[in-house]
Amino acid sequence: MAGCLFCSIISGEVPSFTVASTEECVAFLDTRPVFKGHVLVVPREHVVTLADLAAPLLEPLFGFAQRLSVAAEKGLGAGGSFVAMNNKVSQSVAHLHVHVVPRTKGDGLRGFFWPRTKYESDAEAESYASRLADALPGHA
C-alpha cells in the first residue's frame, strides 16, 4: 500500500535489518527497540488490525512470532520474551505488527508501562466478562 512504511520495508524500498521471512510474513528489527533484538513481525499483505487479518494468516503470523520468541532465547540469551500487538490505539504504523521483545530478569520493564486497575466487585467483573462474551462473533 502506498505510503505504508512496513509495505515499503516488505518491498525492499526502505532498508531494514531483516531477521527472517516466510511466504506470508517478514520479521525485522524495530528501529526504536525496547531492548536490543526487539523484532517486528508483519504480514506481507497490508492489513491494519488483527480484525482485518484473514483467518488463514493467523497461524503463519503467530507461528512465526512464536518461533522468533524462541530464537530470542537461543540466539540472544534472553530469559524469555514479551510478545504484544496494538490495535488502533498506540499503533504507530497502520500495518498489523507483532512485537517480539527479548527479556531478561531485572531488565527494568514492568508490565510494559501499563497502569493497572481493579474491578470494584465480582459482579462488575462478571458484567465485563458477559459483555465481552455477548460481543463475540457467532455468540448465540
C-alpha positions in Angstrom: 0.0 0.0 0.0 1.4 3.4 -1.0 2.6 5.4 2.0 2.8 2.5 4.4 6.3 2.2 5.9 6.0 -1.5 6.5 4.8 -2.2 3.0 7.9 -0.2 1.8 10.1 -2.4 4.0 8.5 -5.6 2.7 9.0 -4.5 -0.9 12.6 -3.5 -0.2 12.1 0.2 -1.0 13.0 1.1 2.6 16.0 -0.7 4.1 15.6 -2.7 7.2 17.5 -5.2 9.3 15.6 -8.3 8.2 15.8 -11.2 10.6 13.8 -13.7 8.6 10.9 -14.1 6.2 8.3 -16.6 5.1 5.9 -16.6 2.2 3.3 -14.8 4.4 5.4 -12.7 6.8 8.5 -10.7 7.3 10.4 -10.1 10.6 12.8 -7.1 11.0 14.4 -5.2 13.9 12.4 -2.4 15.4 14.4 0.9 14.8 13.4 2.1 18.3 13.7 -1.1 20.3 12.6 -1.6 23.8 15.6 -3.8 24.1 18.2 -4.8 21.5 16.8 -7.6 19.4 13.2 -6.3 19.5 11.6 -7.7 16.3 8.5 -6.7 14.5 6.7 -9.5 12.7 4.4 -8.3 9.9 2.2 -9.9 7.4 3.2 -9.3 3.8 -0.4 -8.4 3.0 -1.4 -4.9 4.1 -3.9 -5.2 6.9 -4.2 -2.6 9.7 -5.7 -4.5 12.6 -6.0 -8.1 13.9 -9.7 -8.0 12.9 -8.6 -7.3 9.3 -6.3 -10.4 9.1 -7.7 -13.3 7.1 -8.2 -16.4 9.2 -5.7 -18.5 7.1 -3.0 -16.0 8.0 -3.4 -16.3 11.8 -1.2 -19.4 12.2 1.5 -18.2 9.8 1.8 -14.8 11.7 1.6 -16.1 15.2 3.5 -19.3 14.5 6.3 -17.1 13.1 6.2 -14.8 16.2 6.4 -17.9 18.3 9.5 -19.2 16.5 11.1 -15.7 16.9 10.4 -15.7 20.6 12.3 -19.0 20.9 15.1 -17.5 18.7 15.4 -14.6 21.1 16.2 -17.0 23.9 18.5 -19.2 21.9 20.2 -16.5 19.9 20.4 -13.7 22.3 20.5 -15.5 25.6 17.2 -13.9 26.7 15.4 -15.3 29.6 12.1 -15.0 27.8 10.2 -12.6 25.7 7.3 -10.2 25.7 5.0 -10.6 22.7 2.5 -7.9 22.1 0.3 -6.2 19.5 -1.5 -2.8 19.5 -4.8 -2.4 17.5 -5.5 1.2 16.6 -4.6 2.8 20.0 -0.9 3.2 20.2 -0.4 1.6 16.8 2.4 3.8 15.5 2.3 2.3 12.0 -1.1 1.4 10.5 0.0 -2.1 9.4 -0.6 -5.0 11.7 2.6 -6.0 13.5 3.6 -8.2 16.4 6.3 -7.1 18.8 8.7 -9.8 20.0 10.9 -8.3 22.7 13.7 -10.2 24.3 13.5 -10.1 28.1 15.9 -10.8 30.9 15.3 -10.9 34.6 15.8 -7.5 36.1 15.7 -5.7 32.7 13.5 -2.9 34.2 10.4 -3.5 32.1 7.5 -3.5 34.4 4.2 -4.5 32.7 5.2 -2.6 29.6 4.3 0.6 31.4 0.6 -0.3 31.7 -1.4 1.2 34.5 -3.4 -1.4 36.4 -6.9 -1.1 37.8 -9.2 -3.4 39.9 -12.8 -4.4 39.5 -14.9 -3.0 42.3 -16.6 -6.3 42.8 -17.1 -9.8 41.4 -20.4 -8.6 40.0 -18.6 -5.9 38.0 -16.0 -8.4 36.7 -18.8 -10.8 35.7 -20.5 -7.9 33.9 -17.4 -7.2 31.8 -17.0 -10.9 31.1 -20.6 -11.2 29.9 -20.4 -8.1 27.7 -17.3 -9.5 26.0 -18.8 -12.9 25.6 -22.0 -11.5 24.1 -20.0 -9.5 21.6 -18.1 -12.5 20.3 -18.9 -13.3 16.6 -21.1 -16.3 16.5 -22.3 -16.0 20.1 -25.8 -17.1 20.4 
